[in-house]
Amino acid sequence: MAEVLVYVDHVDGAVRKSTLELLTLARRIGEPVAVALGNGAADTAATLAEHGAVKVLTHEAAEYADYLVVPKVDALQAAVEAVSPAAVLVPSSAEGKEVAARLALRIGSGITTDAVDLEVGDEGPVATQSVFAASFTTKSRVSKGTPVITVKPNSAAVEAAPAAGAVEALAVTFSVQATGTKVTARTPRESTGRPELTEAAIVVSGGRGVNGAENFAIIEALADSLGAAVGASRAAVDAGWYPHTSQIGQTGKSVSPQLYIASGISGAIQHRAGMQTSKTIVAINKDAEAPIFDLVDYGVVGDLFDVVPQLTEEIKTRKG
């Protein structure tokens, strides 16, 4: 069976959930070979092996932290040349998509972005995408070179599948361009104690109907009762009620959780583009004609200031 390269997103050896999902998808089309780079790369091996990686290629160097993306592209190019994989899978983060695009250009291959599923085709891996603001689902394959595919978080379940996970050192020669853009400072993100928005299994979002920054407290209370992440519509972000980092939509982040709860969000097309692939969608809106109700699995016509606190209390009661 052909090998499939999986780019590992990790923080000092702690593997992120999106990478474990990639391993699930990689096993459908071949044998996963993980590529872990930077500080703590070797520490990822046990987790990656537990989730199906037959090999773990590692390379640690200061360049991965000190410079932007190009050193990672150099390493992935070296891995492609060493393995000759059937495909390269990369998480669909902002950085992941830049790395994938640069890699595809380097190796003369086609690229598919924001895939939500993968399957084996007669002429190579076939990717499923949600396109045109999630109005259509397409299936496509790369017709030239080694397919480079970025996959949206929550597109597959994390599944344990113990494999050898043999650790091998990856030989990497950095290009001249690798040191072209230096990272001069880092500011740690403030922790909210909530899941990362794009990786969360449950997302609770607020929109224009929340009617003020101070009222997002009821959205946060519901999210905390469910162990969920908090999102916001563009209208709420533009009004200064919630940080841009939490914006969901065409000009914000795309999410695909198991459960998405939209409170006071009308359902404009640009917002739908960022959450329409959610597995179950619940909307709370006092306007029975709001477009969001055309999309949902469950809808509540009512004032969010009445419905959301009651829902929060009911959840807390049931959880004891």
N, C-alpha and C positions, 0 to 999 in steps of 0.2 A: 504494500500500500504506500502511496506517495506521502511524503512528509509535508506538513503545513507549518509555516513559521507563525508564531504568535508573539507579538511585541508585548512585553510585560510592563504594565503600569504599576509602579510600587513606590513606597516612601521608606527609604532606609531598610529595605527587606520585607516590609509589610505589603503584601500583594493586595491590590484593590479588587473589588468585586467584579468590575467590568472585565478584567483579565480572566477571571475564572469562568465567566460567561463565554468568552472567546474560546477557551479550551473545550467547552461543551460543543460549540459549533464546529471547531476544528476536527473533533473526533468524527463528525458526520462525513467529512470529505477526505480524511486522511489521518496520519499519525502526527499529533501535535509536537512540535519542537519549539520550546520557549526561548526567547532572547531577552535576557535580563541585563540591564546596563547600569553603571553608576554605583554609588555607595550602597553596600548591603546586597548587591546582586546575588552573591552566593547564598545568602540567607533565604532567598526565595525558593530554593530548590525543593525543600520538603513539602511546602504547600502546593507547588506546581505539580510535583509528582503525584500527590494525593488526588489531584484533579485531572490527571490524564497525560501529563507531559512525559513523553518517552525519553526526551533529552532536554537538558537546560544548558544553553550556550551563555556564558557569562563573560563580562568584561568590565573591570572597574578602572576608572580614570577620572581625574579631577575635571577634565574637559566637559563631561556631561552636566556637571553642576555649574561650571563657570561660564559656559557659552550656550547660546540658544540653538536648539534643534539640529544644526548641521552635524555635530559629532554623532548624534543618534542616527542620522541618515547614513553617515559613513559606516557605522556599525551594522546597520540592517543591510546595507549593500554588501558588506563582507559576508554576512550570514547567508544572503541569497546566493552569492557566488560559491559558498562552501557547501550548501545543502541542495541547491537546485529544486526548490519546493514547488508544490502544485499551486500554492497561493501564499500570500502574506496577509495576516489579519492584524488590524490595529484598532484600538478603541476610538470611537468617534468623539473625542474631545477636541477642543480648539487646537491644542498642540498635536494631538494624534493625526488630525486631518492635514496639518501642515507637513508633518513628517512623512505621511503616506504620499502626499502629492509630490514632494521632492524626491522620494524614493522611486515612484513610478516614472518620473522624468529621467532619473539617473539610469534606470535599468531598461528604459524604452518599452514600458508596459502600460496597459490601460489601468484605470482606477475606477472603483465603484465606492461611493460614499453613502453613509447612513443606511447601511443594510439592516434589515430587521430579521432576516432569516437566511440560511444557506442550505443548499442541497447539492448532491452530486448530479452533474449533467453528463451527457454523452461526450461533450467537448470541453469539459472543465466545470468548475464550481458555478452554480447558478445562484445569484443573489436576489432576494426579494427586497424591494424598496417601497416606501410610501411617499408619493410625489405630488406635486401641484397642491401644496397646502393640505396634504393628506387626503385629497379627493380621489386619488387613484392608487392602486397597488400594481407594481410592475415586477416582472422577472427579467433579469438580464445576465449576460456573462461577458467577460472581457475576451476580446477576440485576438489580442496581440500580446505576446509576452507572458510573464508571470502575473496573474491577477493580484492587484493590491486592493484590499477591501477594508473599509472602516465600518465598524458595527456599532449601532446605537446601544447604550446601556439598557438593561432589562429586556433585551431581545431574546434571551434564553435563560433557562434556570441553571443555577450552579449545581453541578452534579459531581459527587465523588466517584472517581474511577481510577483507583491506584495503578500507577505505571512505574517503570524503572526510574525515570527522572535522573538519568546519568548526567552528571555535571561535566561539561567540557569547556575549556577556555577558548574563547573566540579571538582569533588574531585580527586586530583592527589597526589600520594605518589611517590616521586622520589627514584629511585634505587641507589645502591651504585655506579654504573657505571656513574651515571648522572654527577658527579663532577670530572670525570677522565681526561677531557681535557678542560683546562681553556683558555678563550680568554684573551690574555694579552694586546692587542692593536688593534685599528681600524684606518684605514686611509680612510677618505671619498673619494669616487670616484669623479674625476673632472667632472663637468656637462658640456655637450656640447650643451645643449638646444634641443637635438634631442631625439626621442623616444628610449626606451630600444630596443636593437637589436632583441631579441627573441620575443618581443611583438608587434613590429611595423607592421602597416598595409601595409606599403610600405618600401622596402629595395632597396638601390642602392649600387652595389658592384663594386669594381675595382680589376683587376688582373695584371698579368705580363705585359699586353699591356699598362698599365698606365706609365710604364717606369720611375719610380722615385717617391720619397716621395713628392716632390714639386708639382707633377702633380695631386696628389689626391685632390688638391683644386678644380679641375673641377668636380670631382665626388661629393665632398661635396656641391658644388654650385647647382648641379642638385638635390641632396637630399634635400637641404634646400628649393628649389623652390616647392618641392612636400610635404614638411613636413615629410620627410622620415628618416630612420636610414641609417647609412653607414656601409657597410661590406667590407671584403677583402678576396681574395683567399689566400691559403697557400703560394703560390709563392711570393705574394706581402708582406705577413707578414714575411716570412723567409728572404726576402731581406732587411727587416728593414724599409719598406716604410709606414707601418701602424701597430698599436698596435695589439698584439695577442688577446686582448679581443674582437676584431672585426672580427676575423677569422671565416669564415663559411665553414663547411665541416665535414668530418668524424673525424678529429682530432681537430675540433673547435666547433662552435655552430651550432645547427640546427634551421632553420627558416622556417616558413610557412605563409608568408604574402599574402595579396590579390594581390599584384603586386611586382615582383622581376625583377630588371633591372641589367643585367650583362654586364659590360663594360670591354673589353680587357681580358676576361676570356675564356680560351679554352674549358672548360667543362670536365676536368678530373674527373674520377669516384669518387674520394674522395671529390671533391667539390660538385658534383651532389648529393651526399648522404646527404648534409646538406641543400639543397634548393629545391629538386625535388618535394616536396609536395606543393610548392607555387601555388596559384590558377591561376595566369597569369604570364608567364615568357617572358621577352623581352631581346634579346641579341644584343649587338653591337660589331662586330669584323670584322677586315679587311680580315680575312682568311675565305673564303666561305666554306672551308672544315672542319672548326673547329667542334669538336663533340658537342659543346653546341647547334648547330643549329638543331640537331636531337631531342632536348628536348623542344624547345621553342614554344610558341604560335605565337610570332612575332619576326622576325629577320631582322637586318639591317647590310648589308655587307658594311662596310665603316670604315674610320679612326675615332676612337673615339674622336680624338682631333678636328675633324671637326663636327662630329655628335652631341656629347654631349653638347658643348656650344650652338649650334643652337637649340637643344631641350630645354635647360634651358631658353633661351631667348623667345622661343615660349610659353613656359608655363607661364613665367612671363607676357608676353603680354596678354595672354588669361585671366589671373587672374586679369589683370588691374592694 
